[in-house]
């Protein structure tokens, strides 16, 4: 059974959720774009450009998505609490969630981006996969520790999900790269 640490506030959970989701999404989506492009071409400039675009677009998308989502949640919370006399309720903050997601996505996405850009051509793919596995293990273990959940289950989820996403996009990149480039 999942349990939360005692006295964990709504705002803390909101930031934690946004940061974990942002970091995981940054790692997985950036590495998947990089794998797809690396499957299509070995040109470092093309991989760099695609990775940078994925990193910036993903971070901005996460921030906007969190802001919109949490704003809607906050509106619903305010509507529910408005009918309760003397309610002591801590509303979620959309700006905190947006900022946490933006920063976490960027930090997470930088890991595969730097790995693929800095690794020698012959080992770009394995170095990136190893960097992503390490990053996802840290994300899984860290989020489970903070949330009081099973570290094995959380880590397994994020690592397997990330590896599947990277493998699919790599093979799609290979298929389309050989057909169109």
N, C-alpha and C positions, 0 to 999 in steps of 0.2 A: 504494500500500500504506500502510495506517495504521501509524503508529509512535508509541511512547510516548517521552517524554523519559527519558534515562538516570536511574537511581536514583529513579524514581517509586515511592513506597511504596504498599502496599496501602491503608493508611489515607488517604493523600493522594488516591488514585484514588477511594476510597469517598466522601470528602467532595466531590470534584469532581463525581462522577456525581450525587450527591444534590443538590448546589447547582444544577447545570445543569438537571437534570430538574425540580427545584422551581421555578426561575425561569421556564423555558419553560412549564411547566404553569400557573404563576400568571398569566403573560401571556395564554396561549391560553384557558384555561378561564374566567378572570374576564372577559376581553374578549368571549368567546362568550356568556356569560350576559348581559352588558350589552347586546350586540348583539341577542340574542333578545328581551329585554325592551324595548329601544328600538324594535325593529321592531313590537312590539305596542302601545306607548304612548309618548307624549312626556312623560308626567308625571314630573317630576324626582324627586319623593319616592319614587315606585315604583321608578324606576331606581336611586336611591341605596340603597334598602332591599335590592333584589335584589343589587346589586353588593357591598354590605357583607356580606350573607349568603354570597355566593359566595366572597368573600375569606376570611372567617373559617372557613367550613366546609372550603374547599379547603386552607388552610394546616394545619388540624388533621388532615384526612384524609391529606395528604401525610406529615405527621410520624408519624402512627400507622402508615400503610402502610410507610414506611421502617423504622420500629422493628421491626415484625413481620417484614418481609422480611429485613432484615440480621440479626436475631436468629436466624432460621432458617438463614441462610448461615453465621453464626458457629457454630451448633450442628454443622453439617455439617463445618466446618473443624476444630473441636475433635475430632470423632469420627475424622476422617481422620488427623490429626496424632498422636492418642493412640497409634497403632500404630507410630510412627516413633521410634526412639531418638535422643535429643539433637536433636530438631527445633527449629530456630530459625525460628519463624513468627510473623508479626504478624497477630493476629486483627482482623477488622473490628469496629468499635464501633457498635452500633445507636443509642446515644444521640447520637453525633456525626452520624450520617446523619439521624436524626430532626430534630435541631436545625438542621442545614444545610438540609434540605428546608423546614422551617417558615419559617425566615428568608427563604430564597430565593423561596419561593412568595409570601410576603407582599410582598417588595420588587417582584417581578415583577408581581403582581396590582395593586399600587398604581398602576402606570403607566396602564393603561386605566381604572381606577376614577377616578383624579384627572382624567384627560383628559375623560372623559364628564361628570363632575360640574362641572368648571370651565368647559367650553366653552359658549358661547352656544347656545341651543336650535337655531338654524338650521344650526349646523355641528357638532353633537355627534358625528354619525356619521363624517364625514370626519376630524375632528380625532383621534378615537379610533383610527381605522384608521391614520392617519399615525404616531401615538404608538406603536402596536403594531408597525408595520413597523420603526420605528427601534429599539425595544427588542429585537425578534427578530433584527435584523441584528447588534446588539451582542452578544446571547447567542450567535448562531451563530459570529461571528468570534472572540469570546472563548473559547468552548469549543474551537474548532478550534486556536487558538493554544496553549492550555494542553495540549491532548492531542496536538499535532503532526499534526493531520489537515488535509485540504483545507478552506480557509476558504470557498471558493465553494460546494462541495458541502454543507457544514454549514449555511451561511447559507441557501442555496436550500431545503433541507429544512425548516428551521424557519419561514421566511417563508411558503412555499407552504402548508405544513400549517396555520399560524395563519390565513392568509387564507381558506382553504377552510372551516375550522371556524367562523370568524366569519360568512362568507357564508351557510352552511347554517343556522346558528341565527338569523341576522337574518331570512331568508326564512320560516323556520318561525314565528318570532315574528310576522311580518307576517301570515301566513296565519291563525294561531290568534288573533291579536289582533283581526283584523277579523271573525272568526267568533264570538268569545266575549265580547269586551269592548265 
